[in-house]
Amino acid sequence: MTILALTGSPLWYASRASGTLSLILLTATLVLGIASGGRSAPRRIGRFEIGLLHRNLSLLTLVFLVVHVVTAVLDPFVRLGWAVSVVPFGAAYRPLWLGLGTAALDLLLAVLVTSALRLRLGVRRWKAVHWLAYGAWPFALFHGVGTGTDTRLPLQLWLYAGCLASVVAAVWWRLAKAGPGRVAGRLVAAVTATAVPVVLAAFLATGPLQPGWAQRAAATTILLGGGR
């Protein structure tokens, strides 16, 4: 465990816990959406029940995301500012990895807003925006890995691995159950499902799993803010 993790403030712990729960809930929402769509939809459970569970998981994800953002901004260590929560890649503290988290939040908010306006937008437009949720998940995953000072902990690594394996398995299940047609879309899904684990493993090996990663990545913030 890193020094920052050991000396973190209550807001830091709240931010990390809510962020981890958000990732788990987002993963569950995504897996449910992937596995129950198209020809792979279960026959013993009605689509209404699946849709209701999917919606409730999505709303719960957003609740924990709000807690995650608020506690991260209020934490005096990184001094993020409220603008960083909606404008990606503007933070001085790990701008790329924090920016990915902001981008994921923006995508999910777009899905939420368009879902509320679904009847006015029409099904086709709503579905087009709804696909953004699939892009939000890898952004959220890499955000958690890149910003978390507890990434090297075995439990956290297993959690990331479990989320990744669940989504990849759901994608391949959907591809196996899919009928003919939409070859381009299926090819993109297969390539992405293969590439994300490879890229994540390479990043972990060269970044967060290297000794001193958390301290080096936070060095600018420590100098500006004086540390915890």
Salt bridges, closest charged atoms under 4 A:
ASP75 OD2 - ARG228 NH2 3.13
ASP150 OD1 - ARG16 NH2 2.68
